[in-house]
Amino acid sequence: MAVKNGAQFVREQIDSILPQLGAADELIISDDHSDDLTTDIVMSYMDPRIKLCFNSGSGIVSNFENCLSACKGEFIFLCDQDDVWHPHKIESMLEHLKKHDLVVSDCILIGQQLESTGSSFFELNRSGRGFVRNLMRNSYMGCCMAFNRKVLQKALPFPDKIPMHDLWIGLIGELYFNVVFIPDQLVYHRRHHSNASATSEPSPYSFFQKLGFRYKLVKDLIQLSYA
């Protein structure tokens, strides 16, 4: 979980995760220079499964890279600070990870007070597999993704200035691994004015900026294939 100034919602998210973890599991939380009570809330749990680390204040992609670099487990679930997990999220996705390297679930879009908008991300985004399809319109929303350690090792370190970590990991999955999209809605994905990403919202970038992002991603993927 990458966090920054998440005090308003982070407790609710942690409370939805901890009951699903076993004694040997870990919840890695990387804080990117929060100036609210986020880290105080995290440390108040005094749960040995929670590992708090700190990023340099250089943004969400760097913060997730810092978090992922600290992971020791065989299976990794990406997590946002302001969502709520379905009670059977881990159990359901682990079943699919027996046969696949990377799993993407659907999610329910909700408002600030957990009110449902009745929207499925898959339906709104027309999500699904395919390298070119996802290069043009990203289906890989981080909070809905889980993958094994082989994917993590291929994806790290992140190239410099990639637009988002989840798209990079997803494209790695498309090129090198076995990916599956499942229709189960296993995350209540909260949309509010402070979201770090613009999921389901119009992109703030111009056509030429988006074209530049995609050009760089392809270039980075080609360089990775020769590494």
N, C-alpha and C positions, 0 to 999 in steps of 0.2 A: 504494500500500500504506500503510494506516494502522497504526502500530505503537505499542505501549506495553508495556514490560517483556516483550519477546518474545525474549529472548536464547536461550531453550531451543530454539526451533524456527526462528527467522527465517533462519538460514543455509541450512537445508534448503530453505526456500521460495525464497529468492533463487537458489540453485543450480538449481532446476527452471525458473526463468524466463529467466535470462540466455542460455542456449543458443538460445532461441527468438527473441531480439531481433536486429534488424538494426543496422547501424552508426548509422543515423539515429534509431533508437527511443530511448525513455527509460523508466527505472523511477523514478517519483517516490515517495519514501518520506517520510511526515510522522510525526514523533515527538511524542508527547503527554506530554513530561516523564518519560521513562523514568528509573528510578533503578537499572537494572541495566546490563549490557554491550551492550544493543541497538545503540546508536549506534556504539560501538566496532567491533562486528561489521560494521555497514553500511559504515563508513568504511574498514575493512581491505581491501575489494575494490579500491579505487583504480581503479574502472571509470568512465570519463567518462559513460557512459549512466545511471549512478545519480545522482540528484539528491536530496539530503537537505535537508528543510526542517523547521521546528519549529512546533508548535501551542502554544496557551496553557495546555494542561492542562485543557481544559474538556469533554473527553469524546469518545466515538467519532464521533458525528455531526459535531461541529465539526472533528474531526481529518480525517475524510474530505472535508469541505468545503474545508479548507485544502489538502489534497492535490490535489483536483480543480481547484481554482483555479490551481494551478501547472502543470497539464497544457498542453502545446502541440500534441500530436498530433491527427490527424484521428479516430483510433479509440482508445477508452479502455476498458481492462479493469480492473475492480475486483478487489482482491486482499487477502486476509487474511494475517496474519503467520505463521500456524501451519499452513497447508495445504501441499500439494504439487501442482503442476500436472502434468497429463498431458503427455508430450513433444510432442504435436501440438495442444495446446489453441489456441494463437494461430492456427495455420494453418487449423484446422477452423472456428473462429468467424469468421475473416476471410472465408471463402467465403460464409457466410450474411450477413455484413454488406455484401456486394455488392448484395443485394436487400432487406435489412431494416435498419431504423434501430437496433433493440435486439434482442439475442440473449441467451437464457437457456439454458444447458446443464444437464443433470442432473449429479449428482456422486455419488461413493461415500463413504459415511460410514465413517470409520476411527477407531481408538482412538489412544491416545497414542504407541504404538510402531509405528504404521502398520499395525496388524492390522485386517483388514477385518471389518466387522460384517455384510457381505453385504447391506447396506441401500442402496436407491436413494432419494435425497431426493424425487424426483418421485413415486415410489410411496407413500412414507410420508405425503407432504403433499398428494397428489392435485393436483399442480401443473398449471397451464395458464393460458391467457389469460382475460380478462374483468375489467372494471373492478369490478363489484360483488363478484364471486368473490374478487378479490384484496384488496379493501377489508376483507372479512370474514376471509379467511385468506390471508396473504401467500405468494405463490409466488416472489417476487423476492428470491432470496438473493444478496447482493452479490458473493460470491466466484465466482458462476457467471454473472455478467452482463458483457456488452460492448456498447458503443453508440458511435454516431458523434457528431461535435461538435455537430450540431444539437440532439440530446437534452441534451447537457451545458449548452449555452447556455440552453435552456428551463428546466432544473432549478435552475440557480444564479441568485441565492444561495438557500440553503435557508431556508425560513420558520423563525421562532423556535420552538423546542421541538417539532419533529416527532419522532415516536417512533423512527424509523430512516431512514437515508439511502436504503437500497435500496428500501424500500416507496415512498418519495416519488418516486424516479426511475422506478420501475416504473409507478406510476399516471400520471405524466407521459407515459410511453410509451403506455399504454393510451388516453389521451385524444387525443394529438396525433400519434402516429407509428406506424410499421409494426413490430410486435413478433412474434417467433417464439420458440417453445420447441422445443429440439432434444433428442432422447433420448440423445445422446452423453454419456457420463460422463467429463468432462474435468478434474475436480478431485477430489483425494483430500482430503476435508474432515475435519479432525481434531477430534474431540470430547474435551475434557478439562476439568478442574475450573476452569481459568482462562479459558475462552472469554469473549469480550466480549459475545457474543450467545448466545441460547438456542435456536439452530436445532435442530429435531427434539425439543426438550425441552418439558415443560409450561410454559406461560407463568406468570411470577411475578406477573402483574398480575390484579387483580380484574375482574369483569365490568364494573363501572362505570368503572374506569380504562381498560379497552379501549374502551368506548363513547365515553369522552371523547377518546381518541386519534383515533378515527375521525371524530368530529364535527369536531375541529380540522383534520384532513386535508382533509375536504370543504370546510370554510370557506376554507382556504388555497388550494385548487384553484380555487374560485369567484373568489377575489380575484385569482389569477393570470390567469384568463380575461379580466379587465377591465383588466389592467395594460397 
